Amino acid sequence: MTADHDGAFTIAFVGYAEPASAGRAVAYEDEVLSLLADHGARLLFRGRRVDGEDPSLPLEVHVIWFPHRAAFDSYLADDRRLALVEQFGEPFTAKHVVEVEAVTPLTR
């Protein structure tokens, strides 16, 4: 991620999970994503792999906006988030987080 700590930024999260852990991954994300607002962040998009798709494809894709790096760091260090990590374990077989910039804005 870039070094600008003062400006807003957007990340894309891509999480992979095996069918056996998919339910746990979804339950974890249901809980942990609800913490974003407490850090000034916004979930812009959450999508999930369609039933019947190849299970080696990503299970969940998120686009999340943060007002600044301190908000992102605060979210990652949130004791409630860390407790959820402890509770659910690691349901994803792989995760990728990449900072992105809009080429075409999201529309509703």
C-alpha positions as CSV (number, residue, x, y, z in Angstrom):
1,M,0.0,0.0,0.0
2,T,1.1,3.6,-0.6
3,A,2.8,5.7,2.0
4,D,0.2,8.6,2.1
5,H,-1.1,8.2,5.7
6,D,-3.5,11.2,5.6
7,G,-5.6,10.5,2.6
8,A,-8.6,8.2,2.1
9,F,-8.0,5.0,0.3
10,T,-9.9,1.9,-0.9
11,I,-8.9,-1.7,-0.7
12,A,-10.1,-4.9,-2.4
13,F,-10.2,-8.1,-0.4
14,V,-10.3,-11.4,-2.1
15,G,-10.7,-14.5,0.2
16,Y,-10.5,-18.1,-0.8
17,A,-12.1,-20.9,1.2
18,E,-12.7,-24.6,0.8
19,P,-16.3,-25.8,0.8
20,A,-15.8,-27.3,4.2
21,S,-14.9,-23.9,5.7
22,A,-17.1,-21.7,3.6
23,G,-19.8,-21.4,6.2
24,R,-17.3,-20.4,8.9
25,A,-15.7,-17.8,6.5
26,V,-19.1,-16.3,5.8
27,A,-20.0,-16.2,9.5
28,Y,-16.7,-14.6,10.3
29,E,-17.1,-11.9,7.6
30,D,-20.7,-11.2,8.8
31,E,-19.3,-10.3,12.2
32,V,-16.0,-8.6,11.4
33,L,-17.3,-6.4,8.6
34,S,-19.8,-4.9,11.0
35,L,-16.9,-3.3,12.9
36,L,-15.9,-1.2,9.9
37,A,-18.2,1.7,10.7
38,D,-16.7,2.1,14.2
39,H,-13.4,3.0,12.4
40,G,-15.0,5.4,9.9
41,A,-14.7,2.9,7.1
42,R,-17.4,1.8,4.6
43,L,-18.1,-1.5,3.0
44,L,-18.8,-0.5,-0.7
45,F,-19.3,-4.0,-2.0
46,R,-19.5,-7.5,-0.7
47,G,-19.9,-10.4,-3.2
48,R,-19.8,-14.1,-2.8
49,R,-19.1,-17.0,-5.1
50,V,-22.3,-18.4,-6.7
51,D,-23.3,-21.9,-5.7
52,G,-22.0,-24.3,-8.3
53,E,-19.0,-22.2,-9.3
54,D,-15.5,-23.8,-9.1
55,P,-14.6,-24.0,-5.4
56,S,-11.0,-23.0,-6.2
57,L,-12.3,-19.5,-7.2
58,P,-12.6,-16.8,-4.5
59,L,-15.4,-17.2,-2.0
60,E,-15.7,-13.5,-1.1
61,V,-14.7,-10.2,-2.6
62,H,-15.0,-6.9,-0.7
63,V,-14.3,-3.3,-1.6
64,I,-13.8,-1.2,1.5
65,W,-13.1,2.5,1.8
66,F,-11.0,3.9,4.7
67,P,-10.8,7.6,5.6
68,H,-7.0,7.3,6.4
69,R,-4.3,4.8,7.3
70,A,-4.9,5.2,11.0
71,A,-8.5,4.0,10.6
72,F,-7.2,0.9,8.7
73,D,-4.6,0.2,11.4
74,S,-7.2,0.8,14.1
75,Y,-9.6,-1.7,12.5
76,L,-6.8,-4.3,12.2
77,A,-5.9,-3.9,15.9
78,D,-9.5,-3.7,17.2
79,D,-9.8,-6.1,20.1
80,R,-13.2,-7.3,18.9
81,R,-11.8,-8.2,15.5
82,L,-8.9,-10.0,17.2
83,A,-11.4,-11.9,19.4
84,L,-13.3,-13.0,16.2
85,V,-10.1,-14.2,14.7
86,E,-9.5,-16.3,17.8
87,Q,-13.1,-17.5,17.8
88,F,-13.3,-18.5,14.1
89,G,-9.7,-19.4,13.4
90,E,-8.5,-18.9,9.9
91,P,-11.4,-20.0,7.6
92,F,-9.6,-18.8,4.4
93,T,-7.0,-20.8,2.5
94,A,-5.7,-17.6,0.9
95,K,-6.4,-13.9,1.2
96,H,-5.3,-11.0,-1.0
97,V,-5.6,-7.3,-0.1
98,V,-4.8,-4.7,-2.7
99,E,-5.2,-1.0,-2.6
100,V,-7.3,0.1,-5.6
101,E,-8.4,3.3,-7.3
102,A,-11.6,3.8,-9.1
103,V,-11.4,3.6,-12.9
104,T,-15.2,3.5,-13.2
105,P,-17.2,4.5,-10.1
106,L,-19.5,2.1,-8.4
107,T,-23.2,2.7,-9.1
108,R,-26.3,1.3,-7.4
